[in-house]
Amino acid sequence: MSQAAKEPAKHSYYFGPGLADLKQVVTSALKNIEESLFSLANTIEDSPNFMSKIDNIIINVLWWIFSYTFWIGAATMTILAGVTFCFFMLIPHIAIFLVVDIIGIAYTGIIFVIELVMMKLRRVSLVCDTCHTRFAYPVYICPSCGAKHQELSPNIFGALHHRCTCGAKLPSSLLVLKNPRRSLDAICPNCWKSGREVTVQGAGSHTVCIPIVGGESAGKSAFITAYVKDLIDHQASAHGLTTHFYDDSKKSMYSAMTMDYQNGTVKKTATVTRTDISSTISFSFYLEGEKLKPRRLMQIYDIAGETFVGNSENEQQRQYEHCDGIVLVIDPMSLPKAQALFGNQMDAGDQSAVSSASLEDVMNALNNDLRENTKIDKSGKLSMPLAVVLNKFDEAEGLDDRFGNKGVMKIRAANTERFTDDFDLMDLLCRQFLVDMDMPEIVDLIEQNFKSSRFFAVSAIGHTAGNGNAFKPLNVNAVMSWILQNCDPNLAKDLSMQTFSKASLPLEKPVAGLYEELLAGQGGSKQSSQ
């Protein structure tokens, strides 16, 4: 069925039926007056002519004049009676109806405005798992007859409730708390328009959509596993929030994540070969709390690196158009110069897990998706925040020394007055590392295309994968804290997340030789975290 189908709901009495009733009353009154006049005329015409036997023409004329004068007088009295009725009965009825109708329309308008404001302030929306479109209102399904309601909101069909054509009363506003609208089954309006019925859940939620992108074996799945495991098992409950899964399939995904987390391994994201399902995999779950209104629907997207780099997705990647932030995961050892400098420091397990995707190809794939699905603002930049993650910094000591936790501590110790914030310094060291690894164009491209970006050194697993130990993630939560601080400050506050400075990044322009200068504690000036 097409979205253009007629809405299966009865119009509110104030938007049509009431006017039809009023028209019927007026029409009936005028018809009654008209019928009275015709009846009177017929009565006079059919009345016996007592003067018919009199041949005197003068008397007959006088009788004719008397008859029709009587008819005119009676008709006049009938019209006056009708006018009196209209004035004292019909006009007040019309006036009262119009007042009530105006009040009803105004009431619906007020409910509409309240709904609109609440939807905007609460940022209520859903994102379809299949087509990745964001929308405020799904197509709701009548529980009685299965009819599809695409306009179940305050409008001409009702303010707080709509009446389905089957007679069922359906909630149509956020203000309805008993049997709320979100309890109805719903489908994606965009998929329905295309001829598919894709079930969506979580109506009335504020959806937070964050794609995690990168080449194959960069560590995207490990990053997601590390974050959601800590958030669901520890952070949420520690801050009075509860979690539950979007559906049983997401619950099964989490069970697999839990096993990987405990074993210190992670399964590579499978390439989707079927063309009738989404190439992008969403891990979705709810966060709810007494003060967290509305509840959050967290949707974290993963896609096989081979599919992402090859731009061979089955569907248009519309999530980039409306996402709340992007995490770009890079394996630093995929850079040829880094491999040449630090490859001999890696053990066999880490060496076998190095990403084969070139950073240039990864950035080209991201740019292609963004150009196809996003709108650039007046400054020529993208508004969503981009977190650039140099993952697996602990797989080689040289990486940790250059931009990891050890490197941050070392550089701060040599420049005690120059740098005052660890994460601001980490951002600079990560950018400088890419410049030193002959990738300055990547750093420049990110600065030119994104209004807000920050670089992080991360180890999602915290050790060599598959050594039998559980995950010990490093700086994973910091990445997501920065994203949420930008896109959903209220949620970040409720989770007491890591806060970040307002300093303009990078603190200094990455140039050749800067790292050696910082290591020696030479030059530069004091940087403030503002």
N, C-alpha and C positions, 0 to 999 in steps of 0.2 A: 504493500500500500504506500502511496506517495504522501509526503508531508502536506501536500496541497489539498488533501482530502478534507471534507467538511468536518468541523469540530463536532463530535458527537455529544453535545451538551445543549440544554435548553436555555434560551436567553433569560437573563434576570428580568423580573416583572417591570423594573424601572427602565429597561432598555428595549422597549418594543411591545410586549404583551399589555402593559398598562395603557399605552397610547391606543392600542387596538381596542381595548375595552371602552375607553373614553369615546373613541370614534363611533363605536357601536351604540352607546347611550345617546349621543347627539343624533345619530342617524335615525334611531328608533323614535326619538321625540319628534323630529321633523316629519317623519313618515306618518306618525299618529295624527299630527295636525293636518297633513295633506289628506289623509283618509277621512278625517272628520269633515273637511270641506267638500270632498266628493260625495260623501254620504248625504250631507245636507242638500247638495244640489240635486242628487238623485231623488231624494225624498220629495222636494218641491215639484220636480218634473213629473214624478209619478203620482202626485196627489190628484184627487178627482177635481175636475173643472165644473163647478156647480153652475157656471154661467154659460156652459156650452149649448144649453137649450134656448138661450136667449139670443135672438137674432140682432139685438141692438149692438151695433158696432162700438158705440161710445162706451157702453157698459163693459164690453169685452176688453177694450183697451185699458179701461180703468182697473179691471181685474188683473190684467197682465202686469200693469205698473205696480199694483199692490203686491203681487206675488214676488216679483223680482226685487222690489224694495225690501220686502221681508227677508229674501235670501241674502241680499247684500248686508243687511243689518245683522243677520245671524252669522254670516261668514266673518263680518268684522268682529263680532263678539268672540267667535272661535279663535280668530287670530290674536285678539287682545288677551284671551285666556292663555293661548300658547306662549305669547310673549311674557305674560306674567309668570307662567310656569318656568320659562327659561330664566327669567330674571331672578326669581326667588328660589328656584330649585336647581336648575341645570347649571347656571353660571357659578353658584357657590360650589356645586359638585366639581365643576371643572377647576375652579380656583384651588380647592382643597387638594384635588388630585395633583395639580401642577406643583403645589408646594411640597407635597409628599414625594413626588417624583424627583424634584430638584434635590431634596434632602437625601433621597436614596442614591442619586447619581453622585452627589457631593461626598456621601459616606464611602461609596465605592472608590472615588478618587482619592480620598484620604487614606484608605487602606492600601491602595495602589502605591501612593507616595511612601508610606511607612515601609511597605514591603521592599520597594526599590532602594530606599536608604539603608535598610537593614541588610539587604543583599550586598550592597556596595561596601558598607562599613565592615561587614563580616567576611567579605570576599568569598561568598558562597559560590562554589562551582564544582563541576566534575570533569574528569578527563577520561575519555573512552580508552580502554585497553587495546582495542582493535584498530581504530582509525586515529587515535591520539588527539582528537579534537577536544577543546575545552568549551564547555557550555554551562549556563546557569540553570536552565530548566531541561530536564530530560522529557521524553514522551512517557506519560504515566498511563498505566493500564487499569481499567475499571475492574475491581475484584469480582463484580457480579456478572458482567457480560463480556469482559475482555476487550472492550472498545479502547482505542488509543486516543488519549487526550494530550495534544501538543500545546495547549494554551491553558494549563491548569494553574492560573495565577489570577489575582484580582483584575477583573475586566468585565465586559458586557454580559458574561455568563454568570457572574456573581462575585461578591467581595470575599467572603470567608469560605464559601462552599459553592460548588457547581453541582447541578443536577444532571446526571448522565441521562441520555435518551432512554435508558432502561429503567430509570427511576431512582438509581442509586445516588446517594448524597456523598460527594467527594470533597475532602478538604482542599482549599486552593490558596492558602496563605501560611506563611511562617507563624502567624499569630494564633493559629489553631493548634492547641497543645494536646487536646484529647484526640486520639486517633490521628496523629499528624500526617501531613502529606508525605513525609519521607518514608513512612511505613508502607506506601504503595509500591508495587513492582513497577519497574521502569526500564526503558530501552534508550539507546543512544539515538538522538534525533538525526545526526549526520548519517549514520549507518542505515537508519530507517528510510531516509530519503533515497539511499542507494539501493533499496530493495532488500536489506538484511535486517534482522531483528537481533541486536546484540544487547544482552542484559547488562545494565549498569546498577551499581549499588552505591550507597553512601550519599543519597540526595540530602541536601541541606548542610553538607560538610564544606569546609575550606580545604581544597586540594592543594597540596604542595608537591610540585612536579620537578624532579631533579634528574636529568640524564647523566650517566657516568659513561664517558666515551674514551676511546683509545685503541691502539693496535692490539693484535692478538698477543696473549701472554704478558700484557703490560701490568696486569694485577687488578683489573676492574672488579672481577667477581670476589677476589679476596678483600678488596676495599669495602664492597657492599656488605659482605659477610661480617667483617670486623665491626662496621658501624651499627648495623641493625641488631646484631647480637648484644652489643653493649647497651644500646638504647632500650631495647625491649626487656632485657633481663635485669638491667641495673638502673639506668638513668631515669626511666619513666616512673618506676615504683618509688625510687628515692625522692622524687619530687611530687608525689601524690597523683600521678597520672596512671591511667590504666590503658592497656593495649589489647586489641583483638584483630584478627586477620580479616582481610577483605572477603575471602572465601576459602573453601577447603583446599583448593590448589595452592594458595599462598601459604597455608598452614603446612602443607607437605613440603613446599620449598624451604620453609624455615626449619623443618625437621632435618632436611638434608644439610642446610647451612650449619646447624648445631653439630652434626657429626663431623663435618669438615673442620669446624672451629676447634673441636676437642682433639682431633687427630693432627691438626696443623697442616692440613692439605686443602686443596681447593680444586674443584672440577672445572675444566675449561668450558666457557660458555659455548654450547653447541650451536652450530650453524643451522638455521631453520631451512629445510629443503622444500617443505610444502609451500606452495604459492598461495594457498587459500587462508593462511594464518599469518599473524604479525611476526615480522623479523625481530622486533624489539620485545624484550621480556620485561615485564613490570613486576616488581615486588611491592605489594600494596598492603598497608595496615593502618589501623585507626589509632589515634591518640585522643583520649578523653580525660577531662578533669573538671572539677567544680567551677573553676575560674576560666577554663579554656573554652570559650564560646566563639563560634561553633566548634565542634570537634574537628580535628585535623585528619585528613586522609593523606597519608604519606605515600607517594608513588615514586619509586626509585627505579630508573630504567637502565637496563643493560642490553647490549647487543654484541654479537660475536664480532671480534676484531676484524676477521677476514671480510665479513659482510659490510662492516662500517667503512673500512678503508677502500673497498671496491665499489662503494656506493651502489650495492646490489640489493638493497632492501626491497621487500615485497610491496611495501606501502609507502606513501608519502610520510615523511617524518615531521608531522605537524606539531609535535611536542616542543620543537625549538621555537615556534612562533609565540608560545605563551609560558614557557618553562620559567621556574623561579630562580634558576641558577644552573650552571653547567660545571661538571668536574672533568677536567682533561687529565687522564692518567698517562704518564710517560715512563717507560723503562729507560733509565739513563744509560744502561749498558747496551742499548740498541744503537747508540751513537758510535760510529766507527772510531773516532778519536778516543772516546772513553774506553772502548773495548781494548784499544791498543795500549792505553796507559795503565788501566787497572784490571784487565782481564785475568792476569796471572794471580790476582789476589782472591779470585772466586773459587769456591769449591765446585766439584763436579755437578752437584744437584742444582746449584744456582745457574751454572753455566748452561745447562741443558734447558733451562726455563727462560732464557733471554728472548725477548720479543724480536721477531724477524721483520717487523714493519718499520719502515723508515719514518722518521719524524716528519719529513717533508710530505710524505704520502698521507700521514695522519692529519696534518694541518689542512692539506688540500681537501680531504674528505669532509672535515668539519666545516670548512669554508663553503663547500658545495651545498651541504645541508642547510647552513645558515642563510645563504643567498636565496635558496629555493623557498624557504619557509618563514623568513623573518623580515621585518621592516626596520630600516635604519632610521634613527632620529635625525633631527636637523643638524646635529654636530657630526653626522656621518659615522656614528658609533652605535654599537648594540648596547641596550640598556641592561640586559641580564648580567649578573656577576659571573665571572669565570675564575674558578680555582684551578690552578695548574699544579698538578701533583707529580713531583719527581719521586717515584715509588722505589722501593727496595734499596734505599740508600745504605742499608746495613749489609748488602751482599758483597761489598768490597770496602776495605778500610779507607782507601783513598776517596771514595765517595763521601763517607761520613766526615772525613777531614775537610772536604771542600765545601759542603753545604748542609750536612746533617747536624744532629744535636751537638756532636763533638766539635764540629767546625764552628758553630755559633758560639759555643762557650770559649773556644780558643780565640776567635776574633774579638769577642767582647772583652776578654782579659787583656788583649793587646791595645784596645781602644776604649778604655773605660769611660771617657767623656764624649766620645764620638757617637756611640750607639747606646740607647737606653731601653730598647724593646727587643726581645728575642725574636718574635715573629716578624717584625719589620726587617731585622737584620737577616733572618732566614730568607725572606723574599729577595733581598738584594743578592745574597750568595747563590741562590738558585738561578737567578737571571744571569749572574756573572758566570756561573758554571756553563750555561748554554752558550754564552758568548765565547768562552774559552774553548768550548768543544766545536767551534766553527759553525755555530747556529745563531748568529746575531739577528738574522732576518726573521727567525721565529719569534724572538723577543720583541722585535720592532712590530711585527704583524699583530701580535696580541695587544700591544699598547695602542696601535692605530685603530683597531677594530672594536675594542671593548672599553666602555666608560669606566668599568671597575674590574680590576683583576688583582690577584694575589697568588704568589708562588709558595708552595709548601714542600718540605722534605718529609717523606712518609715511609713507613714500613708497615704494610697492612698485616702481614703475618708476624713480623718481629723476629724472624729467624729463617733459616733455610727450610723451604717447604718439604714436608714429608720426613722430618727427623724424629717424629714420634711425640713431639711436644705440642701443647695447645697454642693457639694464637696468643701473641703478646703485642698487640698493635701499638704503633708509635705515631702520634700526631694525626690519626684518622679523625678523631672527634673534633680536633681544631679546625680541620677543613670544613666539616659540615656545620660547625658552630659559626664560622665566618659567612657561609652561604645563608644560613637562617637568620643571622643578625642583619643581613641585608634585605632578605625577602619577607621575613616573618618575625619581627622583633619581639612580639608578644610571646610566641612559642619559645624563642631563645631565652627570654626572661624567665618563663615558667620552668625551664629546664636548667636554669642557672649556668648557662653555657659560657665558655671562654669568650671574653670580650677583646676587641682589637682597637688599636689606636686609629685616630683619624688622619694620620700622617699621609702626605702625598707620596705614593710609591712609583718607582723605587726611590729610596732615600738618596741614592747617588746614581749617576749615569754609568751603567756597566761598560767598561772599556778594557782593552787589553792591558794587562799589568796591574789592574786594580786589586785582584786577590792577593798578589805578592805584597803590594803596598799595605793592605789591611793586615796581613799576617805579620808584617814587620812593625805595625803600629805607626806608620809614617803618614804625614800629611792629613788633609781633611779637616773638617770642623765638626763641632758637636751637633748631633742630630737630636731633635726633640720628637717625642711621640705625640705631641700636641694633644 
